Amino acid sequence: MKDRTFFLGWQDTRSRAWYPVGRLDAQPESRRFTFSYTRGAMDAKCDSGFLPLYDFPDFNKVYESEELFPLFRNRVMTSGRRGFQQYLQLLDLGGMEPDPLEIMAVDGGFRATDSYEVFPKISKDESGCFQTRFFLHGWRHANEASQRRLESLNAGENLYVTVELTNPQTTTAVQIQSEDYHVLGWAPRYLVHDLVHAIANAPDLIKAKVIRFNPIPAPSKQRVLIELCGHLPNDYNPMEDDEYLSLSSSLA
């Protein structure tokens, strides 16, 4: 099991503003897990009254554990639950024995009872290339023709990735389109900043495709699984802006 870094995102239900508020660094082989708040948590506190989580009451503390914190562990279906194998199929993890981190990297730890989402830190290789997977966002807001087109998607089908500058919710967004130009939905907000840089840097190297289309009765949040890859400049590191910086390190 490799080391991973995840971020905890939070959305204000009133303003719909979205913030990365926490960072999880996981080293499962050495049994070391750490959680710290990010500068994004301070932005959320000032803008929207964000309060520290019950499990992590001190904004400035680094929390350590020998196992995955319950806040994250409880956001992943366990192997003992009914329907676990079907759940893995939805995530394109069937036939494997993935650890909770692998599941969380795809699933996002979404729960209908709160406003949090977990997502992995993007990493690029020595050549600047990166790859990420996510479930299509916002497809229910697409028009009827686009939703009909979505129902006909097949695994392996190529998709277009375009920047939208007039999104009514976020101003800047990243659209996911079919090759026949239907706007199917959007990339997650946490990817937008880095994807815009990747598109501006090397538009010809942005590629996306359908990994899985999960029809009803699959949850709507897990309808279309997409894989996206691209290239970032040598002097640009994804998810390292101020809002992602650990608050404990910035105050040191």
WOZI-V638241 format. One record per run of one state. SS is the DSSP state (a for helix, b for strand, c for the rest). FROM is the first residue (numbers start at 1). TO is the last residue. Records with the same first field share a line. If there is no record, write none. Layout:
SS=FROM-TO + FROM-TO
//
This chain:
c=1-3 + 12-17 + 31-31 + 49-62 + 66-69 + 74-83 + 91-99 + 108-115 + 121-123 + 125-128 + 136-136 + 138-138 + 142-143 + 152-157 + 168-170 + 179-182 + 187-188 + 202-202 + 206-206 + 214-219 + 223-223 + 232-241 + 245-245 + 251-252
b=4-11 + 18-27 + 32-38 + 63-65 + 116-120 + 124-124 + 129-135 + 137-137 + 158-167 + 171-178 + 183-186 + 207-213 + 224-231 + 246-246
a=28-30 + 39-48 + 70-73 + 84-90 + 100-107 + 139-141 + 144-151 + 189-201 + 203-205 + 220-222 + 242-244 + 247-250
//
